[in-house]
Amino acid sequence: MLCLSILFVNCLYIPFSLTKPNLFHTRYISMCNIIGFLFHYFLLTSFLWMFIMAAIQYMNFVRILNTHISYFFLKTSLIGWILPLIFPLLVILIGRNGGYTGEYQCWINNQILLYSTFLVPIIIITLFNLTLFIFTIKSVCQHDPALLTYQNNRSKLQISAIICCFVSVGKYSKEFK
């Protein structure tokens, strides 16, 4: 799901960067709102899916026992695709001219809406990701005290493997039970 969300962001980036609301006639302003809405939505879904992946890795590395959640895929899909929809809808409902017709680009045209519907959710999700990462590193280092002393190459390799796993998201085979 994360890959799908990132794919949509990348596919929307070119139309997003090429659309200029001041070049449109009145009837094309809705096109600007649609592109801005979709770009905003898929950026938020990408960050939320990264958080879901971090939570999955937390459950796999830290909470090894009793981590089965019934209908896990359905629940995470609802959270990952429905929750980010709230913020672009708020921009459409509250913003002027549809919310995404800025002066130079089809993006959120109100600073308060920009902060409250885009920057704040991304900052919160990033802080939760960082928290989960710290808990996971702490748990792994407690199980193997040699990881804290950089005395041998194996310890360095294990720490770099942990960091690479969280940076690249890695495989997750246990979460869809």
N, C-alpha and C positions, 0 to 999 in steps of 0.2 A: 504494500500500500504506500509505503514511503517512496518507493521508486516511481510509482504511478503519479503521486502528487508532485514530485520533483520534475517528472516528465512534462506535466501540464504547465508548471511554472516556466520551464525552458521553452515550451512551445508558445506560450503567451508573451514571452519577453520581447520578441521582435515586433509583434503588432502593438504591444504596450509602448515600446520605445519610439515607434514611428507615428503613433497617433498624436495629433496636436488639436486640442479642442477649438482653438481660434481659427483653424483652417476649415472647420466643419460648418455647414449650414445648420439651421435649427433642427432639421429632421435627422441629422447625423449625430446630434448630441447624445441620443440614446445609445448609439454604437460606442461612443466614448465611455459612457456609464457602464455598459456591459463589459467592455475590456478591462476597465479599472476594477469593477466588481470581481471578475474572475481572477485577475492577477492578485488582488488583495486576498481573496478566499484561498487560493492555492498556496500562497506564501504562508498563510497561517496554518493550513493543513500540513504543510511540510514540517514546520516547527513542531506541531502537535504530534505528528507521527514519529519524529525524532524522540520526543519525550516518551511516547508509548514504547518505542524500541529500548530506550534506557530503562524503563520500568520492567520490561521483559528480561533484560540482562540482569537487573537487580534481583529479580525473582530467581533467576537461574544461578547466579553466583553467591548471593547472600542468603536468601530464603529457600534453601534447597528442599526442605520438607514442608509438606502441607501448602504447596503453591498451586494446586489445581483449582481453577476457577471455571465453573460451569458456563458454557456458552461464551467462552473467552473471546473467540474471533468475532462473534456478533457484537459483544459489548464494546470491544475496542474499535470495531468499525463504526459503530454508532457514535462513539466519542470522537474518533478521528475525523469523521466526515460531517457530523451534524453540529458539534460544538463550535467549530470555526465559522460556521454559516451565520451565527448571531451577529458578529462584528460587522461584516459587510452589509448586512441587512440594516443595522443601525445607521450606517453611513448613508444608505439610500433613503431611509425614512427621515433622518434628521437633517442631512446636508442640503444645501441649496443647489438647484439645478441637477438634482439627482445625486449629488454628493461627490461625484468623480470628475467633474469638469473644472479642472484647475486652469490657471492662466496659460501655462506652458505645456502641461502634460495631463493626460487622463488619470489623475490620481486624486486622493482625498483633498478637497478644497478648503477644509477648515482645520486650523491648527489643533484645536481642542479634540476634534474627532480623530485626527492623525495620531495624537498621543494616546488617547483613550482606547481606540479601536485597533491600533496597529503596534505602536511601540510598547505600550504597557503589557499587552498579552505576550509579545515576544520576549520581553525582559523577564516576565514571570516564568514562562516556560524554560528559558535558559537557566534561570536560577534553580528551578526544580531539577533540571538535568545535571547541573553542577553538583547539587546536593546528593542526588543518587550516585553520581560518579564518585564523590568523596566517600560515601558510605560503602560503596563496593570496594574501592581501593583499601579502605580501612579494614574491611572484613577479610579481604584476601591477604593483607599483610599480617593480620593477627593470626591467621592459620599457619603462616610460614614466616617466622621471625627473621629468617635469612634474607628476606626481601628488603628489610629495612637497612641492613648492612650491605653496602655495595662491595662485598669482599670478593665475590667470584663472578665469573661471566654468566653463569646460570641465573643468578639473581637479576642481573641487568637484562638478560633476555626475557625473564618472566615479567618484569615490570614493563618492558617495552611491548611485550605481547598483550598485556592488559590494556595499555594505553591505545595500541593499535586496534584492539577489539572494540573499544568504545568510540574511537574516532571513526572507524570505517563501518560501524554498526555490526558487522560480522554476521555469522550464521545464527539462526534462532530456530532450532528444530523442536524444542520441548514445549513451546508456548501454545501450540495449537492442538492440545490434547482433547 
